[in-house]
């Protein structure tokens, strides 16, 4: 088998799984900050219970975000050593910054937040969650800086076949960055809001206890969703202009594309410089889903006098719509990434040149092994998430008050 | 400039081995069996530090990519099987520790504990193999690529991997003597003391095989430094054994931590100024300066790291300070 195809398949699989978890992470952490801050200001116990319940789901979801993220980071070196060899001077910088500025602190803060309940002062504990959220956004930003550079390389010059950094600020003002970052953040808030509304809807349909609590999170989730979906669609369509101009091959025909393909043929030799149709099919379906989600706004007026809960069927709609944002983010990612093929850095480094000179057997082992491993962990994680969501906010393990100080051992009744 | 970044890379990776080392060591020791409560107590001892430990690995690879891109590509793809094993181990431990207590059933938790044990073994062996592979050199050809992965399968690499596993086990047991409630420490301290001779034997075996290997002898440019650091490692282990016998858990933990960090310093110093030694063509060896990113990238990252690294250390220190001391009945339990 072709090592290039195997390496691409592995990157696609790992990144897709990673993306499904990080959109939830980014969306939920924002809502958690709102909940814990509200609890800190008002002192109402309902907010602490909400923070513990949603925090528990957030923390379970976070596990797979890290696991897949680590595999992705190593994959650059394992399978794509050409990427670091030819463009590492430029592309490596935002990734290094992401690990140091963002992820390092995000995880350190989160560890303290999980174990800091009832141990740290409430203000410090809240500040830690703010730290987790801000570094999560910083993380998304720097990853998008790196990704935007692959979409449209800027701020570099090529000497002896290797790209060198000349202007870092160009990376930050990359026209393929701003709207895409806004789009990804909105998508996270849509997904997080939708998830929160749907889990609450399930409890309200089942008439589990805690009506007031889930009514509150239904409203918060739905309103976040409704605001974010407008931005989501706005940032989405706003990208057509700059992307169409900078990547004429992405959305199909036109004189620009033919001119660019002719130029590439002259510089890099003849080849197929059009992306697979998969990318535009993905784009079409994503827009359809985006429009469907947009009509979800119509449910918002029903929040008035709790008509949404009394009528029941809007709750079912929300519940059934949960898979939509997840499908849409994968399709959107396919449109962006498959749409830049056959380039790993658009117009600069062909994907085939970036792949490591590793034997197909080893590459296949890695692909199968990690796909099975991460796939199994992802499914297990979703099962655990669903069970914890269904269990309700009665007594999540996260933030459980310590037992009275009678025994010197941590007691199994904590289970 | 390259030297400073090289030192920072070493610092981050060595810190990862020290901190991740006790994660995996505690993971390994779950294999002793014991009651569910005892296993959970061990994980609670790691508790608040767990998430802050593996970030050192992620940051080390971030520095590797940002400051030494050429090395990143060749190192990871050249030692593919070792990195693959370590990575699988890291993923298993990450998921296992964080998810084990989410199901309520004891049987499910026991299953997750086996995942943690397997992951810890893989991670320790994998990182050991990476260290061994670096020290014996790789078949780096003139075109700058490492040819094949068969070069990794030597007795020396196996011995270094096993020695790392033994060091990690010692580190885990010593960490538990430092963190578990005082009543539970004598038994883990005895275990740690018993593990030290095993670690010494493994280090001796690795040293012997290294001396017998042409590749290692050729790769080590500074034998004196290597011998010196190796003696320091042995001394650290002996200090740890004595300290464990006298109930000085803090001293013992400092010594075992030094024993895990020293191999990184040893490799960095023994190979200097090269970082990836070629076994087929001495001229093709990759030096630290060759491997480093170009000037503008390094100075950009340098300006960023200058205020940032103290902040990172500060927040980590905050975590260690807040959760210092032994665990007790009031310690937050989550893993």
Interface residues (C-beta under 8 A of the other chain):
Chain A: X59 X60 X62 X63 X64 X66 X67 X69 X70 X71 X73 X74 X76 X77 X78 X79 X80 X81 X82 X83 X84 X85 X88 X89 X90 X92 X93 X95 X96 X97 X98 X99 X100 X101 X103 X104 X105 X107 X108 X109 X110 X111 X112 X114 X115 X116 X117 X118 X119 X120 X162 X164 X165 X166 X168 X356 X357 X358 X359 X362 X365 X366 X369 X370 X373 X374 X377 X380 X381 X384 X387 X388 X397 X398 X400 X402 X403 X405 X406 X407 X408 X409 X410 X411 X412 X414 X415
Chain B: X36 X37 X40 X41 X44 X47 X48 X49 X50 X51 X52 X54 X55 X56 X57 X58 X59 X61 X62 X63 X64 X65 X66 X67 X69 X70 X72 X73 X74 X75 X76 X77 X80 X81 X83 X84 X87 X88 X90 X91 X92 X94 X95 X98 X99 X101 X102 X103 X104 X144 X145 X148 X149 X181 X183 X184 X293 X294 X296 X297 X300 X301 X304 X305 X308 X309 X311 X312 X315 X316 X318 X319 X322 X323 X327 X328 X329 X330 X331 X332 X333 X334
